[in-house]
Amino acid sequence: MAASRAKVRVFSDDGFCVWDPLIMRRALEYVKSFGGVIAQHAQDPRLTEGAQMNEGTVSAELGLAGWPAVAEESIIARDVLLAEHVGSRLHVCHLSTAGSVDIIRWAKKRGIAVTAEVTPHHLLLTDELVRDYDARYKVNPPLRREEDVLAVREGLADGTIDIVATDHAPHPSEHKACEWQAAAHGMVGLESALRVVHQSMVDTGLLEWSDVARVLSETPARIGMLDGHGQRLEAGAPAHITLYDAAAAGTFTEGDLRGRSVNSPYLGRELPGGWSGRSTVDA
């Protein structure tokens, strides 16, 4: 159990998913006492044992062990019911399937205190990219079908999904430059996140720029109870400003990355937007 100054609690027995329902219930009961939140990576380990990619047509054609959508959805369904029973807060990390969106939508209509996030890559990329066995596309949860991509976009647009979170996972090159089965899960996404949201959500007409600020800054700060973060610009208040050129476009390259890891799925891909600079000012 790890605590942050924002009193957000993330509980996990193995670094991934709390699969024991009794442990999850006790964790929800514990954080309720101080208004905390449990952030859960939803994955049933028995249903994903040995899985290499999304279970579906592509996995069958490639002969790779599949990662079924129900392995995510069943945990989310269990956890929202536990959160309702306990009366506690739940945050679902990086959901990726159409079924997961449906469950969160149902839970919110029922009044359950649940929030959810989606990654930029699940808003744009599909399991068709795995056909080339490029391990940059190996990620947990896996890239899903086109139908799932469209569903999570809709869920973000209508407020079912609250925020976009990168699930940024840097790896050394040798952990990706190997055969698919041996490669590590994960991809870097910090430097590309806004440009991917721009392409998948703004260019498609699903979000306005004010919505982008909400899902990438304002609401994440609220969910995390981070005072002084995610605030709107106000006269006389300090401001952390990023200048972004929405009219620009270009190929995403290693030069766009600021870390030592280069396991980005967007290298060589055309993305809209560009960075003009960052600053901290007293308004």
Protein Blocks (a to p, Z undefined) as FASTA:
>chain_A
ZZdfkopacddfkopacfbfklmmmmmmmmmmnopacddddddfklmgoiabdcdfklmm
nopacddfklmmmmmmmmmmmmmmnopacddehifbfklmmmmmmmmmnopacdddddfk
lmmpcfklmmnopaklgccdddddfklmmmmmmmmmnomambdcekiacddfklmmccfk
lpccdddfklmmmmmmmmmmmmnopacfklmmmmmmmmmmmmnopghiaiacdehiacdd
ddddfkbccdddfklpcbfbfcbfkgoiacedjdfbdcdddZZ
